[in-house]
């Protein structure tokens, strides 16, 4: 049995970056959460204006 068994914590049928930013903020208040974003190089969160992904990764 693997110690790390990823599974979805939440699913959004329709979302935009603002909705995703709000959801992640709420989840991070309750649990320690690590999220790796791929395909968001140079994009910024709408509310905080923080970079979502700094460097392009080999998977892109």
N, C-alpha and C positions, 0 to 999 in steps of 0.2 A: 504494500500500500504506500502510495506517495504521500509525503508530508505536505506537499503543495498540490491541492486539487482545485484548480480555478473553476469558478462557477459564477453566473451572472448574479449580481446583487440587486440589480434593477434594470428594467427594460423600458425604453421610451419608443413608442410607435412613431411619433413625429417630434422632432426637436430641432433646435438651432443652438448655436454656441451659447447664447444667453441662458437657455434652459439647462444645458449641460453644466454650465458653470454653477448655477444655483443648486443643482442636484449634487454635484461633487462637494460643494461647500457644506451642504447638510449632512452628507455621508461622513465627511471628515470630522464633523463635530462629535459623532458617536463612535467611530472606529478609526484605527490607524490604517490608512489606505495608501497604497502605492499604485499609481496609474502611469503607464507608459503610452504616450501618444505618438503615433506614426502617421505622417502625411500632413502635419500641421506646421511645418517649418516656416518660421517667420510670422505665423498667425498670432493674434493677441486675443485674450479674453475680453469680451465687450465691457464688462463692469470694471474690472481691476486694471485692464490694459497690460497685464503681465504676459510675457511670451508663453505660448503653449508649448512649443518645441523649439529649442535653440539650434540644434545641428541636425542635418539630414542624416538618417541612419541607413545602413546598407540594404535594409528591406524595402526602401522606397525606390 
